[in-house]
């Protein structure tokens, strides 16, 4: 029989983190279904989703991602000019949005650095409509695992 750790604060922090991410599971809306009709102002996001869903490779330009998700630029030290700089900004934004390190690491393993950065930029762009960025990312990862969402 394994004894639980004496550090209750660590367990409480983990419980609170998991609780925040599980909020999305209670929501009945699927905000990331970009195949559904969206207002004309969302047109670049729809094209972005279609482009990154076609294959495991990124077949869209960095410029297109930055035009579709301009908010990510606010989190970069200088204008983003490379996929690496987008990934660095995405990592910062993930922490800012409260995405657990474990969810971010899982995204990197499953999707790769560039695709993860694109998703983080997209989540940031739509954050006003997303209640839990971490829960939302985990939801997308679950979809990707079963082949219903590919990036």
Secondary structure, 3 states (H helix, E strand, C coil): CCCCCCCHHHHHHHHHHHHHHHHHHHCCCCCCCCCCCCCHHHHHHHHHHHHHHCCCCCCCCHHHHHHHCHHHHHHCCCCCCCHHHHHHHHHHHHHHCCCCHHHHHHHHHHHCHHHHHHHHHHHHHCHHHCCCHHHHHHHHHHHHHCCCCCC
